[in-house]
C-alpha cells in the first residue's frame, strides 16, 4: 500500500496534514521525528515525506532535528513552516528571525513555475504563521515563492524532489493548499490515490489481531459514537475476547442505558456488562464544584470500576478507549496548552492495573470516525448521532452535582432534543446545561425560586471550532414552554449564543 510519512516536529497541524493527504486517497502515517530512524524510513517504502511545522527555531540547541542524510536518500520531501526551515538549515541555507515583524494570517503569495505549484495561479492567498524565515536558500535550491515580508515563502530542489513552503497548505485559508498537496502527493511522489476507509479498518484490525493475540480486552463503552466505533473495530480484531463495560454513572441521558444495551448486546452480539455505579460516582462528586476536579474524579472512578470489573471477569490485559484526535489535542499534546482534561486522556490515574491502553481511533477526526463506523456496519442512527462526552451530564451541571439536579437536567435535555428532532432541526450537537443560577419567577399566583437551564446547539465539522446554531424562535419557544411546565425545578430557560472559540461546546 502506498503511504506518505508525516514526520512530526511538534506542530499544531500534523494531523490536519495527514487528514488532507488521506482525503486525497493516500494513506498518511504520523511519526514523531525522534521515534523513527532514517534506516527505518528507507525500509518502510514511503512514497514521500512531509516535515511538519513546529514551535522551535532551528538554531536552538533543543530544537528537533533529523539525520540530514535524509536529503540524499532519494526520497521526495515537502517541508512545511518549521519543516521548510529545517530543510534549508540541514542543506546549508541561512535562517533569520523576523523579530517583531512576524507574519501571521492571510498573506498574498506570488509563485514561480515549479512542480509543486502546477495549477496554482501566480498570485493567491496563503496562510502564514511564522517568525523565522529562510533568508538564503541552500545550494541546489531555488526560491519558488515570495510574499511582501518573506523573501523565501517556498523553495525547491527539483532534481532531488525536495520542496519547502513557509505557508500552511493544509489549512483551508490557503486558497490553493489542496492543489499544492495534490501536486506533491500525485505529481511529485507518484501516488495513485486508491486508499479508502476500509483500508484503515483492515490495517487496524490486522495490527491488533497480531498485537493482542491471546489477550483479553476490556472496552470502556460510553454509548457515544467514538467508543461504539472503537468497540466494533476491536470486536473485529479480537472477537469474543472483547468485553465491553458500560458504566451507568447516574449522569446519562434519558433512556440511554437501555438503548445501549439493546444495540450492543441485542444487535451487535457483543459481550456487554452494564454496571450500575450511580451511588459511587455521585458520592465521590458530592460537594465538588471545580470543573477540572470533577473531570479527574470521574476519570479516576471510571478506571476503578474497570479494574474491579477486570477482577470480576477474570484478568483483562488491555483497556480499549475511544479517544479521538481532538481529545488528544485539547488535553495538551506536547507543548500545546491544556484546554480541558478530556477524561479519557488527561484524567487517567497513573497506576492502572492493565498491561496497556489501546486507542485505535487516536488519529482520526470525528467525521472519519463516523465513516469507519458506517463501514463497520454499525446502525446509521447510532453512528450519526451527536457526540456525548464520557463524563456525561457532569460537564453540564455547573457547580455541585446532586441527583436532584441530574434528574432535572435529564428531563430538560430530553425535551429540548425531542423538540428539535420533531421540528427536523438537527445541529451538530445540542443539549441542555443546568446553570448554577437560581432566579425568581411566577407560576399561577405564586412566587417561584427555581433553576435556570441553558440550551446549547452548535454547528461544526470537527468540534475544534463551532458556531452557535440559529434555531428558529418557535422551536426555542416550544422547548422553553415545555421545560418550564414539565420540570418543576426549572423556571427559566436561556439560549447560549456563543461560538467556539471563545467558548467551548460544553460548559465545563
Ligand atoms: P469542548 O467542550 O471541548 O467539546 O468544545 C468538544 C467536543 O468534545 C466533547 N467532549 C468530550 N468527550 N470526553 C469525551 O468523550 C470528555 O471529557 C469531553 N469533553 C468534551 C464535547 O461534547 C464536544 O463534542
Boltz pocket constraint, residues with backbone or C-beta under 6 A from the ligand:
constraints:
  - pocket:
      binder: B
      contacts: [[A, 330], [A, 340], [A, 341], [A, 342], [A, 343], [A, 344], [A, 387], [A, 388], [A, 389], [A, 390], [A, 391], [A, 395], [A, 429], [A, 463], [A, 500], [A, 503], [A, 504], [A, 505], [A, 506], [A, 507], [A, 508]]
      max_distance: 6.0
